[in-house]
Amino acid sequence: MDPKTSVHRSPRPFTGIEPEELLLSLAVEVIENADREHPADRVLREVLHREAQLSQPGAARVSRWVFQYYRWRGWLKNERGLLRKIRKAEELAERFEKNPFSLRAEALRAKAVPSWVHEVMDVSDAWLRSLQREPKLFIRVRPGQGRELVESLGHLRKTWLPDAYVYEGRRDLFRTHEFAQGRFEIQDITSQLVGHLCAPRPGELWWDACAGEGGKTLHLADLMQGRGQVWATDTAQWRLERLRRRAARAQVQNYQAAHWDGGPERPMSVLFDGVLVDAPCSGVGTWGRNPHARWTTQLQDVHELAALQRRLLEHVAPAVKPGGRLIYAVCTLTRPETIEVVNAFQGAHPEFEPLPLRWPLPGLPDWSTPTLLLWPQDTDGNGMFIAAWRRRKDAGPAPAQLERNRSSQPGEPASSQTLLGPAERISTELPEK
């Protein structure tokens, strides 16, 4: 999961031994304790960790109830009490699974997302229906592991993207021997697509600037076949520590992790063949998988994050060597965080030229576009926006930026504006170097 991706499966009959009242009480506890500062998925993990004696079916049912509650929250206002709301959400989910068009478009527009969303993005009926589906669980198979995993893990279905599979079984993948051995990563399909769009070559030097817990860092390292190096930076040391543990499990060694506050002074002085800015964002593209975020994200967050995203691109741009690539990716669909960020960067940086991206989805003509806006109803995964540039070979260094770096004294804050939050080259048309 990529760690940002939650393990959530389609409904199945309850086969555990725990009393239903106990499981419902746990779901109620999660919902009562979840808020903007305490996301429901995090509270759920903590409760299930505490109740480690639960059977796997029992834990899955608690999870399903919690996610269904937030997915159908807009329909629950007339129900009294959390227990009745949970039951109503389960009923709505079952009806929708049988017939997604049982809900009228007017109801979806009024109840599936908060009203401010209509101000900042195109809201289609197809997207709203995709939000109400149970999300699919994607894994990224490590190099050379595909055939063996299909046999040993089972319940895997190949997708249109290399090494990406849908898991349709019932096991807790985090507890499998195959996961412990580092043979696959849980990572959404559009998150995997970002790595292919970067198209790193063996021996290159890359920077994953907002690495988080390292899902894309490990993918870049795999695509480079263990040759070259990936720098992984993040504002939080605890996320970098989780990245190190993931890399150790996967036996990935061609990376280096370092703290970076998102300011203009970088923790390294080298120039890169490629820089990936998988920037903090409002996460609107993940609302199908993370429905609680629909009700905690605010319009102000979108505009504040868009300003942060612009600053991050400004601060990483000098690290791209002439001829190198800069990839911008966000799992959101709002205009301020996507095309408006791209337009602002291109207007300020003529030394970067747009790098055409080949449309990745099957069944469509082979055509290229300077940006990709991928919708959940088309990918079956998260929504994602991706843009790419190449630094012109005749572009020199950015003198003002270099001067700021030289003038910063040890121990002196580089900027008051820092980061706040959270094989097969099917994807890019790269001119000859």
C-alpha positions in Angstrom: 0.0 0.0 0.0 1.6 1.7 -0.8 0.7 2.4 3.1 -1.7 5.0 2.0 -4.0 2.2 0.6 -6.4 0.4 3.0 -7.0 -3.3 3.0 -10.8 -3.5 2.3 -12.6 -6.4 0.6 -16.0 -7.0 -0.8 -18.7 -8.3 1.6 -18.8 -12.0 2.4 -20.9 -14.1 4.8 -19.9 -13.9 8.5 -18.2 -17.0 9.7 -16.5 -15.9 12.8 -17.3 -17.0 16.3 -17.6 -13.6 18.0 -21.0 -12.4 19.1 -22.4 -9.8 16.7 -23.0 -7.5 19.6 -19.3 -7.4 20.4 -18.4 -6.7 16.8 -21.0 -3.9 16.5 -19.7 -2.3 19.7 -16.2 -2.2 18.2 -17.5 -0.5 15.1 -19.3 2.0 17.2 -16.2 2.7 19.2 -14.2 3.4 16.1 -16.9 5.8 14.7 -17.2 7.6 18.0 -13.5 8.2 18.3 -12.8 9.2 14.7 -12.5 12.8 13.7 -10.4 15.2 11.6 -7.3 14.7 13.8 -8.0 11.0 14.3 -8.8 9.4 10.9 -11.2 6.4 11.0 -8.7 4.1 9.3 -6.1 4.8 12.0 -8.5 4.4 14.8 -9.7 1.2 13.3 -6.2 -0.2 13.1 -5.6 0.7 16.8 -8.8 -1.0 17.9 -8.1 -4.1 15.9 -4.6 -4.2 17.1 -5.9 -4.1 20.7 -8.4 -6.8 19.9 -5.9 -9.1 18.3 -7.8 -12.2 19.5 -10.6 -11.4 17.0 -11.0 -13.9 14.2 -10.2 -12.7 10.7 -13.9 -12.8 9.6 -14.8 -10.8 12.7 -12.2 -8.1 12.2 -13.2 -7.9 8.5 -16.8 -7.4 9.5 -15.9 -4.5 11.9 -13.9 -2.9 9.1 -16.7 -3.3 6.6 -19.2 -1.7 8.9 -17.0 1.3 9.6 -16.2 2.0 6.0 -19.9 1.5 5.0 -21.0 4.0 7.6 -18.8 6.7 6.1 -19.5 5.7 2.5 -23.3 6.1 3.1 -23.2 8.8 5.8 -25.1 11.3 3.6 -28.1 8.9 3.6 -28.2 8.3 7.4 -29.3 11.7 8.8 -32.9 10.4 9.6 -31.7 7.3 11.5 -31.4 7.6 15.2 -28.4 6.1 17.0 -25.2 4.7 15.6 -26.4 1.1 15.6 -29.3 1.9 13.4 -27.1 4.0 11.1 -24.6 1.2 10.7 -27.4 -1.2 9.9 -28.9 1.2 7.4 -25.5 1.7 5.7 -25.1 -2.0 5.4 -28.6 -2.3 3.8 -27.8 0.5 1.3 -24.4 -1.1 0.4 -26.1 -4.4 -0.3 -28.7 -2.8 -2.5 -26.1 -0.8 -4.4 -24.0 -3.9 -5.0 -27.0 -5.6 -6.6 -27.9 -2.6 -8.8 -25.7 0.5 -8.8 -28.4 2.4 -10.6 -30.9 1.9 -7.9 -29.8 5.3 -6.6 -30.9 8.3 -8.5 -28.2 10.7 -9.8 -29.9 13.6 -7.8 -29.4 11.7 -4.6 -25.8 10.9 -5.3 -25.0 14.6 -6.1 -26.7 15.7 -2.9 -25.4 13.1 -0.5 -22.3 11.3 -1.6 -19.8 14.2 -1.2 -19.9 17.6 0.6 -21.3 20.5 -1.4 -18.0 22.4 -1.7 -16.6 19.8 -4.0 -18.7 21.0 -6.9 -16.9 24.4 -6.7 -13.4 23.0 -7.4 -13.8 20.0 -9.8 -16.0 18.4 -12.4 -18.5 16.1 -10.6 -19.9 13.4 -12.8 -22.5 10.8 -12.0 -20.0 8.1 -13.0 -17.4 9.3 -10.5 -20.0 9.5 -7.7 -21.2 6.0 -8.3 -17.5 4.8 -8.3 -17.2 6.3 -4.8 -20.0 4.1 -3.5 -18.4 0.8 -4.7 -16.4 -1.4 -2.5 -12.7 -0.8 -3.5 -10.6 -3.4 -5.1 -7.4 -4.6 -3.4 -4.3 -4.2 -5.6 -0.8 -5.6 -5.1 2.4 -5.0 -6.9 4.3 -8.2 -7.5 8.1 -7.9 -7.1 10.3 -8.6 -10.1 10.2 -12.3 -11.1 7.6 -13.3 -8.5 4.4 -13.2 -10.6 4.0 -16.9 -11.6 5.0 -18.3 -8.2 2.7 -15.8 -6.4 -0.3 -16.8 -8.5 0.3 -20.4 -7.5 1.2 -19.9 -3.8 -1.1 -16.9 -2.8 -3.9 -17.6 -5.2 -6.9 -15.5 -6.0 -4.8 -13.1 -8.1 -6.1 -11.5 -11.3 -3.7 -9.8 -13.7 -4.4 -6.2 -14.7 -3.5 -4.0 -17.6 -0.4 -2.7 -15.8 2.8 -4.7 -15.6 3.2 -6.5 -12.2 -0.2 -5.2 -10.9 -2.7 -7.7 -9.7 -6.1 -7.6 -8.1 -6.4 -9.9 -5.0 -9.8 -11.4 -4.7 -9.2 -13.8 -1.8 -10.1 -13.6 1.8 -6.8 -13.8 3.6 -5.2 -11.0 5.5 -2.3 -10.3 3.2 -0.2 -8.6 5.8 -0.1 -11.9 7.7 1.0 -14.1 4.8 4.5 -15.6 4.4 4.7 -14.2 0.9 4.3 -10.6 2.3 6.9 -11.3 5.1 9.3 -12.4 2.5 9.0 -9.2 0.6 7.5 -10.8 -2.6 4.8 -8.2 -3.1 3.7 -4.8 -1.9 0.1 -3.7 -1.3 -0.2 -0.7 -3.6 -3.0 0.9 -5.5 -2.9 0.5 -9.3 -2.7 4.2 -10.0 0.1 4.6 -7.5 2.0 1.9 -9.3 1.3 3.7 -12.6 3.2 6.7 -11.3 6.4 4.6 -11.0 6.0 3.5 -14.6 5.5 7.0 -15.7 8.7 8.0 -14.1 10.4 5.4 -16.2 13.7 5.3 -14.3 16.6 3.6 -16.0 19.2 1.4 -14.3 22.1 3.4 -13.1 20.2 6.7 -12.8 19.9 8.9 -9.7 16.3 9.7 -8.6 14.8 11.7 -5.8 11.4 10.7 -4.3 10.9 14.1 -2.6 7.7 13.3 -0.6 8.4 9.7 0.0 6.0 9.0 3.0 6.5 5.3 3.9 8.2 4.5 0.7 5.8 2.7 -1.6 6.9 4.6 -4.7 10.5 4.7 -3.5 10.6 0.9 -3.5 8.9 0.7 -6.9 11.5 3.1 -8.5 14.3 1.0 -7.0 12.8 -2.2 -8.5 12.3 -0.5 -11.9 16.0 0.4 -11.8 16.8 -3.3 -11.2 18.8 -2.5 -8.1 21.3 -0.3 -10.0 21.6 3.4 -9.4 20.1 5.1 -6.3 16.9 6.6 -5.1 16.9 9.4 -2.5 13.8 9.3 -0.3 12.9 12.3 1.8 10.0 13.2 4.1 9.2 15.7 6.8 8.5 13.0 9.4 11.2 10.8 10.8 8.6 8.1 11.8 7.5 7.7 8.2 11.2 7.3 7.2 11.7 4.7 9.8 8.7 2.7 8.4 10.2 3.2 4.9 13.5 1.6 6.2 11.6 -1.4 7.6 9.7 -1.9 4.4 12.9 -1.7 2.4 14.6 -4.2 4.7 11.7 -6.6 4.3 11.8 -6.2 0.5 15.7 -6.4 0.5 16.0 -3.2 -1.4 19.3 -1.5 -0.8 19.7 1.1 -3.6 18.1 3.9 -1.7 19.1 6.6 0.8 16.6 8.1 3.3 16.9 11.6 4.7 14.8 14.2 6.5 13.6 17.2 4.4 11.4 20.0 5.6 10.2 20.9 2.1 12.1 24.2 2.1 14.6 25.5 -0.5 17.6 23.9 1.2 17.9 20.3 0.3 19.7 17.5 2.3 21.8 16.7 -0.7 23.9 18.7 -3.2 23.7 16.4 -6.2 21.6 16.9 -9.3 19.2 14.2 -10.4 18.2 12.4 -13.5 14.6 12.4 -12.2 12.6 13.9 -9.3 9.2 12.7 -8.3 7.0 15.1 -6.3 4.2 12.9 -5.0 2.9 15.9 -3.1 0.6 16.1 0.0 -2.9 16.7 -1.3 -6.5 16.7 -0.3 -6.8 13.1 -1.3 -10.1 13.5 -3.1 -9.0 10.7 -5.5 -9.0 8.2 -2.6 -12.5 8.9 -1.3 -13.8 5.6 -2.5 -11.2 3.8 -0.4 -11.1 6.3 2.4 -14.7 7.6 2.8 -14.1 9.2 6.2 -12.0 11.8 4.5 -15.0 13.1 2.5 -16.4 14.5 5.8 -13.2 15.9 7.3 -11.6 17.5 4.3 -12.5 21.2 3.8 -12.4 23.6 1.0 -9.7 25.6 2.8 -7.5 22.5 2.8 -7.6 22.4 -1.0 -6.3 26.0 -1.4 -3.7 25.6 1.4 -2.4 22.4 -0.1 -2.3 23.9 -3.6 0.0 26.7 -2.3 2.2 24.0 -0.6 2.4 22.0 -3.9 3.6 25.1 -5.8 6.3 25.7 -3.2 7.5 22.1 -3.4 7.8 22.2 -7.1 9.7 25.5 -6.8 12.1 24.0 -4.3 12.9 20.8 -6.1 13.2 22.3 -9.6 16.9 23.3 -9.2 17.8 19.7 -8.3 16.9 18.4 -11.8 19.9 18.2 -14.1 19.7 19.4 -17.7 17.9 16.7 -19.6 16.4 15.3 -16.4 12.7 14.7 -15.7 10.4 16.2 -13.1 7.2 14.2 -12.3 4.3 15.8 -10.3 1.7 13.4 -9.0 -1.3 13.9 -6.6 -4.1 11.6 -5.7 -6.7 14.3 -6.0 -8.9 15.7 -8.8 -9.5 19.3 -7.8 -8.5 22.0 -10.3 -6.5 24.1 -7.8 -4.2 21.1 -7.0 -3.9 19.9 -10.6 -4.0 22.0 -13.7 -3.7 25.3 -11.8 -0.5 24.1 -10.1 0.9 22.9 -13.5 0.0 26.2 -15.2 1.7 28.2 -12.4 4.9 26.1 -12.6 5.1 26.3 -16.4 4.6 30.0 -16.4 7.5 30.5 -13.9 9.9 28.0 -15.4 10.5 28.2 -19.1 13.6 26.1 -18.6 11.2 23.1 -18.2 9.3 21.7 -21.2 6.2 19.5 -20.9 7.0 15.8 -21.3 4.2 14.0 -23.2 2.6 11.1 -21.3 1.2 8.2 -23.2 -2.3 7.4 -22.3 -2.0 4.1 -20.3 -5.5 2.6 -20.2 -6.3 -0.2 -22.6 -8.9 -0.2 -25.3 -8.2 3.4 -26.4 -6.1 4.8 -29.3 -2.4 5.4 -28.5 -2.2 9.1 -27.9 -0.1 11.4 -25.7 -1.1 14.3 -23.5 0.9 16.7 -21.3 -1.1 15.8 -18.2 -3.1 12.7 -17.1 -6.2 13.0 -15.1 -7.2 9.4 -14.1 -10.7 8.8 -12.7 -11.6 5.9 -10.4 -14.4 4.7 -12.6 -11.8 4.2 -15.4 -9.0 2.6 -13.5 -10.9 0.8 -10.7 -8.3 2.3 -8.4 -7.7 5.7 -6.9 -8.1 8.9 -8.8 -4.7 10.4 -9.8 -3.3 13.5 -11.6 0.1 13.3 -13.2 2.2 15.9 -15.1 5.8 15.6 -16.3 8.5 18.0 -17.5 12.0 17.7 -18.9 14.6 20.3 -18.1 16.0 21.7 -21.3 19.6 20.7 -22.0 20.5 24.3 -22.6 19.0 25.4 -19.3 21.6 26.5 -16.8 21.3 26.4 -13.0 18.9 28.6 -11.2 21.2 31.3 -9.9 18.8 32.8 -7.3 18.1 29.4 -5.8 21.8 28.5 -5.6 22.6 31.8 -4.0 19.9 31.2 -1.3 21.4 27.8 -0.6 24.9 29.2 -0.3 23.9 32.0 1.9 22.0 29.8 4.4 24.2 29.4 7.5 24.3 26.1 9.5 21.4 26.0 12.0 19.6 28.8 10.3 16.1 28.0 9.0 16.2 28.0 5.2 12.6 29.0 4.8 9.6 29.7 6.9 7.5 27.9 4.3 8.0 24.2 4.9 6.3 21.0 4.0 3.3 20.6 6.3 1.6 17.4 5.6 1.2 14.4 5.1 10.4 -2.0 -16.8 8.0 -1.7 -19.4 8.1 1.9 -20.4 4.5 2.1 -21.5 4.1 5.6 -20.2 6.5 8.3 -21.4 7.8 9.5 -24.8 11.4 10.4 -23.9 13.4 12.2 -26.6 16.9 10.9 -27.1 19.3 12.2 -24.6 
